[in-house]
Amino acid sequence: MRTDWQAGFWAGVIAGVIDEALLWAAMLLQGMSPLAGAPMGAAVILGPGVLQSPPTAGIVAASMAVHFGLSIVYGLILAALIGRSSRGAGLLTGLVFGLAVWWVNYFLIAPAAFPWFVPLRSSPVSPLLHGAFGLIAAWAYLALRRHERRDGMDRRIRLRKVTVERRGFDDRRHPAAA
């Protein structure tokens, strides 16, 4: 089981971007500002004192640092779990992984270290977003992993069926002598 760490890194970034966009869309649909949750994320590294603060640029930046830092770590873990699995097994692993991350974060870690996240575990949006993150990260990893890129190139070369005529220096073609 060989892991492509670079693909895992980028899978985490891609899934983090899409997951953040989905979160913002869900918040907008609920009539909330997409930045309303930034103090909760920022409080992970800045402390619970920022929970009552409005989402300033510094708080949003800290929240994004937490979000993308975790997204990359989770992308790397998922890459290790998927390795060279098939597409179906990899996507299933991603979905289960995303839901497991949700459960561990909200039921084990949050009560002990970040209690301000505990009320969010009753939201139906949270497990959906985590499951989507896992699926997206798995899809991105499967598309980006090295042997997939190499196999794709080999397939394109086979489909072109180009034959290259090799000639030496003295093999130049000259017009027929009359």
N, C-alpha and C positions, 0 to 999 in steps of 0.2 A: 504494500500500500504506500505509494509515493505521493507526497503532498507538494503542491505548487504553492509556496508561501506568498509569492507575488500576486498570484491570482486570488488567494485568500484575502490579502490586504485590500485589493481593489474591489473585491466582492463586498467587503465590509463597508467601504466608502460608498459604493453604488447603492447598496441596500440602506445605508444610513441616510443618504440624500432622498431616496424615494420614500422611506419611512417617515422622515421629517415632513415631507410634502403631504403625505397622507394624514399625518397628525394635524397639521395646520388646516387641511380641508375639513377634517372631522370637527375641529374646534369652531371653524367658521360656520359649519352647518348647525352647530349647537348655539350659534349666536355669541360666541366668545372670541376674544382677540387671540390670534395665533401665538402671541407672545405672553399670554397670561400664565402659562406654565413654566416660563423661563426661570423665575425665582426658585421653583422646586428643584429643577435640574442644577442650577447654580449652587444651591445650598449644599449639594454633595461635596463640593470643594471649598466653598466660601463660608460654610456654616449656616445654621438655621436662622441666624440674624437677618439674612436677606429675604426670608420668606414674606415679610410684610412690606418689602420694598417694591416700587414699580419696576417694570422690566427696562432698566437702563441699558445702554450699549455694553457696559462692562458685565452686567448680569447676563445679558443675552450671549455674549462671547463666552462666558464661563459655562453657561448651559450647553452651548454648541460644542465646547471642548469636551465636556462630559459625554454628550451624545455620540460624537464622532469617535472619541477615544474608545468607548465601549463597543461601538459598531465595528471598529477595526479589530479589537480583541475578539469579538464574537465571530467575525469573518474568518479570522485565523483558526479559531477553535473548530468552526464548522468545516474549514478546509481540511483540517486533520481528521475529522470524523468521516468526511466524504472520500478523501483520497482519490482513488481511481474508480470509484463506484460507477455503476451505470446511471443514466439520466433519471430513470424512474426511482431507483433507490436513493439517489442523491437528493431529489426533490422531496421525497418522503422524509429523509433524514433532516432536511432543512425545516420542514413544517414542524416535525416533532421537536427539533432543537429550539425553534422560536417559542413554542408553547412551554417547553421546559425552562427556558430563560425567564419567561413571564412568571411561571410558578415559583421558581427559586427566588427571583428578585422581589416579588410582592408578598410571598408567604414565609420566606426564611430570612432574607437579608433586610428588607424594609422594617419589619417589626423590631429587629435588633439594632439597626444602625440608622435608618432613615424613616422614622415613624410618620413623617408628613406624606409618604407615598401610600400608606396603608389604606386610606379611604378610596384610592383609585383602583384597588383590586376588585371592587364590586362593579366597576364599569365594564360593559360588554365590549367597548371599543379597545380596551387595553390588550386582552388576549388576541383579538383580531389583528391588531397592529403588530404584535410580536410574532404571530403566525405568518403574517405577510412578510415581515422582515426576514424570517427564516427561509421562506420560499424564494424571495428575491435574492437573498445572499447565495443560496444554493444554486439558483439559476445562473447568477453572474459567475460564480466559481466554475460551474460546469462549462460555461461558454468560454471562460478565460484560461482555464488550466492548459498548461503547455502541450500535453499530448493531444488535446482537442484542436488546438491551433495547428499543430503539426499534421494531424490527420486530415484536417480541412485543406491544407495546402497540398498534401499528397493526392487528395480526391480531385482537387481542381486541376492538377497537372495531368492526372489520368484522363479526366474528361476532355481536356484539350487535345490530347493525342498528337502533340506536335513532335515531329521528327526534325532534328537539326542535321542538315547535310554538312559534313565536315570535309573540308578540302585543305590540302597542303598548299604551300606557296607555289609549287611547280604545277599544280593541278588547275591552273586558270583555264577558263574556256576561251578559245579563240574562234574567230569566224572560220567557217569551213574554207579550205583552200580550193580555189577554182581550177 
